[in-house]
Amino acid sequence: MEKVILAYSGGLDTSVILKWLIDKGYEVIAYVADVGQDDNFDDVRKKATEIGASKVYIEDLKEEFVTDFIFPAIKANAIYENRYLLGTALARPLIAKQQINIAAKENARYVSHGATGKGNDQVRFELGYYALNPEIKVLAPWKIQEFLDTFKGRTDMLKYANEKNIPVKASLSKPYSEDDNLLHISHEAGVLEDPGFKPDKNILTKMVLPQDAPDSETHIEIHFKDGIPVKVCNRDENTEYAEPLELFSYLNRIGGQNGIGLLDMVENRYVGIKSRGVYETPGGTILYNAHMDIEGIAMDREVMRLRNMLSPVFSELVYNGFWFSPEMDFLRAAIDKSQELIDGIVYLTLYKGNIIINGRESPSSLYNKDLSSMDIEGGFDQKDSAGFIKINAIRLMAHNAIMNRQSK
């Protein structure tokens, strides 16, 4: 029997796939990546074993997710289509990486996943697999005709689960799909496929609606070193958090309590389909705003201009599944260079969905109070600006002269 390592969640789709692969003669090893989702992993292990998995790996990847994926994205100011903080997209290469490691350990030639042929995740998983092990074989049931002929939709999957005694929790209370991890939870499909449908507040799990947040302010400060958050202090409670996982988990908690991080958008999938998603990203939203602010005082103007050209490219590579690529290696090296002096503290107030920046300080500050002041000469001869303006106007005057000649 050929071994296959299946990325397993415990949900309906991957449970059906697990049994279907066993029926096709494979020895299936279930692999569960703990990236911070709210799951009972003992129950998931038990379910996979009862269905027939020969082994179950449950891998705690939370710390690595924060340090090696979330923080690099914060350094890059990564945001897809100017809105989405890439919660699902950033987790997929980490999940794929550990899946390939397990395949090597188990001497398995095959890996499998439950992503559909319409979505982004199939691309992210499979590009990761092939980049990390060019010899790997991928079994993607939602792109196998026999599987597609058998399962036309959810009803067929539920019927199969009943026939094979696969325990499922079919619920009408959540008529949509979710992907949960430390960075965010996404809600999509089902009733949310109507872009005009307004979900109620019961959809939220990591946060409250801004209007339901407390009427009191929360005051925090975030310390950065080389563009990476190294400490968060709550100035009201006189508490601090410095370990990466603890720090990020705290920001999730305090951000969620203050109604921060809600996004409802229609985005463009890599495969060419538009998709509506509702996202909750409390901690990531706070860090994104704080990091942008500390860069304002500590980053050179021209470096910022170039880095801002790279950030959308970085974001698209993450979204499209190219984390393990030469172009990403190049971008990460450039972004790391840009962050070498991004040190300091940002002071923030969190209140009813708002992130209010109160101030910042940096040992690498490029801000010169005397130079920028309107009240102090500060070594700047304002008369020099006349020549500066004239030189920059040469091009504009030449263009206007040509336009005037042509119009006569």
N, C-alpha and C positions, 0 to 999 in steps of 0.2 A: 504494500500500500504506500502510495506517495503521501508525504506529509505536506500539509498546507497550514500556514500561520494565518489565522483569520482575525482581523481587527474587529473585536466583539464589544458591543455596548450593553447587551442584555435586552434590547428592545425587540419589537416584532420582526423587523427586517433582518437583522443579523442573526436572530434566533432561527428564523426560517432558513436563512442561508447556511447556517451551521449544520442543520439537519439535512438539507438538500445536498450539501457537499459530502456528507457521510453516506447518504444514499447512493451517491455517484462513485463510491469506492475510495474516498480519500480518508486518511487519518487526519483529523482536524484538531489543531492546537489553538485554543482560544486565547487571545491576547487582549487584555483590558488596560488601556492607558489612563492612569489617574492624573488628569491635568487640572484638577480642582472642581470637577463636576459634583453635584449633590446626589451621590448614589450610595446605596448600601452594597459594598463590594462583596460582602459575604454572601448576600443573596444572588448577586451576579455570578459568582463562582459556582454556587450550588446549582443554579439554573443551567449553566453551560455544561457542567458535569452530568446532570440528569439528561440533557439532550443527547450527550454522547461524546463530548470533547475528551480526548485522551489526556490532555493536560490543560491547565488554566494558569496563565501568567497574569498577575496584576502588578503593574509597574508604577511606582510612585515617581512621577516626573514633574511634580509641582515646582520644586526649587529650580530645576533646570529650565522649566518654562519661563520663569520670571527672569533669571539671570541671563540666559542665552537667547531668548526670543523677544520677550516683552521689553526689557530694557534697551536692547539694540534698536527696536522699533521706536521707542521714545526718543533715543538719541537722534534718530533720523527724522523726527516729526512725521512719522508715517501715518498718512490718512488717505484712504482711497476715495476718489471723486470728491475730495474736500470735505468728507463727512464721516466716513466709516473707519473706525479705529482697528479693523482687521482682526477681531477676536478669534473667529474660526480659522481664518487663513494662517495665522501665526502658529496655531496649535498643530496643524496638519503635518508640517515637515518634522516636528519633534516626534509625533506618533509614528510616522513612517520610518524615521531613523531607528527607533527602538524595535520596531517590527522586523526590520532587516537584521538587526543585531540578534534577535531571537531566532530568526531563520538560520543564521550562521551557526548559532549555538546548537540548534536542533538538527542541523544538516538537512534543512528542508529546501526543496527547489521552488516551492510555490508560496505565494502570499495572496491574500484575498481581502476584500473590503466590501462594504454594503452601500457605497455611494452610487447614485443613479447615473444614467447616461446623459441627463440633462443639466447636471449641476457642475459646480466648480470643484468639489472635493475629489471627484474621480481623477481630475487632472493633477491636483496637488499631491494626492497619494502616489499616483503612478509615476509622475515625474520624479518624485522623491525616491521611490523604489529603484528606478532605472539609473538614477544618478549615483546612488550609493552601492548598487550591485547590478552592473549591466547584464549579468547572466540570470537574473531572477525571472521567474515565470509568474505572471499575474493572472489570477482567476477573478474576473469581475462579472458576477452573475447577471447584473442588470444590462450587460452587453453580450450575453450569451443567448442565442435564439431559443434554445430549449427551455431555459428559465423564463424568458419573456412569454413563450407560448403557454407555460404553466400558470404564470402569475400575471393576470391582466391588471390587477389592482389589489387594494387592501382586503376586499372581500375574499379573493382567492387565497390570500396569505392567511387570513383568519381560519378559513376552512381547512387549509393544510395543517395549520397549527393544531386544530382540534383533532384531525385524523391522526397526527403523530404525537398527540399528548404533550404538546409544547405549551407550558403555562404562559399566558399572555394577560396583560392588563389593558384591555381595550376600554377606553374611556371617552365619553362624549364631552367631558368637562374641559378637555383641552383639544379642540378640533383643529390642531395645527402641530407642527413639528418644532422641536427645540434642540439647540446645541449649547451645552453649558460647559464653561471652563473658568479658570481664574480671572481671565481678562474680561469676559462678558458672558451673557446668555443671549442667544438669538431666537426669535420666534418667526416662523415663516410657513408657507404652504397652508392648505386647508382653507379656513374662512379668511385668512389673511391674503389669499390670492386675489381677492377683490381689493384694488388699491384704494377704494373709497370707504372700505369698512373700517369703522372706528373701534378698536379693541377697548374694553373697559379696564379698570385698574387691577382687576384680578389676574391679568396676564403677567404682572410684574412679580419677580421673585428676588431680585438683588437690590431693589430700591422701591421707594414710594414715589407717588406723583409729587411734583414740586409743591402743589397746593395743599398736599397732605403732610408736608414736612413740618418740623417744629417751627414755632414762631421766634425761636432764639437763634442767634448766630453761633457758629463754631469757628474758632480761630486756630489756624495751624501754620507751621512753617516747614518748608521742605528744603533740605540741604542737598546740594549737588556737588559731585566731584567728577571731572572729566565727562560731564553730561549725564552722569548716572545718579539717581537718587540714592543717597547713603544714609539719610536719617529723616524721620518725620517726627515733629513735636506738636503735641496738642497743648496750646498755651493756656487753655481754660483749665485743664485737668493736671497740667505739669507732668505729662507722660511723654515718653519717646519710644520710637521703634526704629531699629537699625538693621536687623537681619532682613535680607531681601524679601523672603516669603512673608515674614511677619509684617514688614513695612507695607507691602502691597496689599495684603489681606486687610490690614487696618484701614488703608485708604478706600478699599472697596466698602468696608463696613460704614465708615463715617460719611463717605460720599452717598451711599445708598440711603442712609438715614436722612440726609439733607436733599434728597430728590435730584441728585446729579447724575447725568449720563444717559438720559433717554433719547433715542433716535428712531424715527420712523421714516424710511426712505425707500425709493425705488432705485435700484442700482443696475449696472450692466454686468452680467456674468461674462466670463471669458469665452464661453461657448457661443455667445451672441444672443442670449435671451435676457430680457429684462426681468428683474425679480424684486418683489417687495419684501422687506424685512423690518422687524421691530427689534431694536437692540438696547440692552442695558449694559453700560460700561462705566460704572462709577469711578473706580480707582484710576483707570486708564485716562479718563477725561480730565481728572484733576492733574495728573502728571503731565499730560500733553500741554495743558495751559501753563503750568508752572515752568516747564522746560522751555517753552517758547519765550517766556518772560526773562529767564535768566540769560538766555542767549542775547537778548536785546542790550544788555549792559556789558557783556563779556566777549561778544563775537565781533570780529572785524567786519566792516561793511561789505567788502568785496568777497570775503569768504562766505558770508551769509548769502550774498546774491548767488554765488555758485552752488552752495549747498541747497538753496531753495529750488534750484533747477533740478537737483538730484532727488529730492524728496518724493516728488510724484512718480519718478521712475522706480525708485525703491519700493514705493507702495504698490505699484502695478506688478512688479516682480513677485512680491509677497502674495498678492491677491491671485495671481495667475499660476502660482505653484513653482516658481523658479528660485526658491531659497537656496538650493544646492546647485549653483550655476557659476560660471566664471564671471559673468557680469555682476552678480551679487557680491562675489568676493571683492571685485574691484570697488564697487560702491561702498561696501562696508569699510574698506580700508580708507577711502576718502573721507567718509563720515567720521570715522574714529579720529582721523587727523584734525578734523574741524572742531572736535570736542575737547582737545587737550587742555584748554584754558577755561572751559565752561564750568566754573566753580562758584559756589556762593549759596545764598539763602534767599528764598522767595517767601514772603509773608502773605497769607491768604485768609479770606473770610468765606465760609460756605454758608449759603442761606437760600432755602427754597429754590433749589435748582440752579442757583447762580454761583459762579466762582469769581470772587472779587479780589483782584490783586491789590494789596495794600502797600507794597514796597518790596525792595530787593537790595541786596548788597553783595559785592564780590571782590575778592582779593585780586582778581584779574580785570577789574573794571576799566573800561575804556572811556568812561564818562568823566569829563572834566567840568566841574561846576563853574569854575572861573571862566573857562573858555566859552561855555554855552550861555553864560549869563548876559542879560541885556543891560545890567547895571555895572558890570566890571569889564574893563578893556581886556584883561586876561591874555595879553600877548597876541591878539588877533587884530590886525589893521583892517578895519571895515572898508577902507578905500580900495583895498586889493580886490574886493568883490566886483568892482566895476569892470576890471580887465577880465576877470573870470566869466562874467556874463557876456561880454563882447565876444570872447573867443567861442563860447558855446552858441552864440547867435549867428556866427558866420554861415553855418550850414543852413539855418532857417532862412536867412536873408537871400542866399543864393537860390534856394528852392522857390521862394516867393517871387523873385525876379523872373525866373523862367516861366512860372505860371502866369505872371502878368503879361509877358511878351506873347505867350501863346493865345491868351484871351483877346488880344487886340486884332 
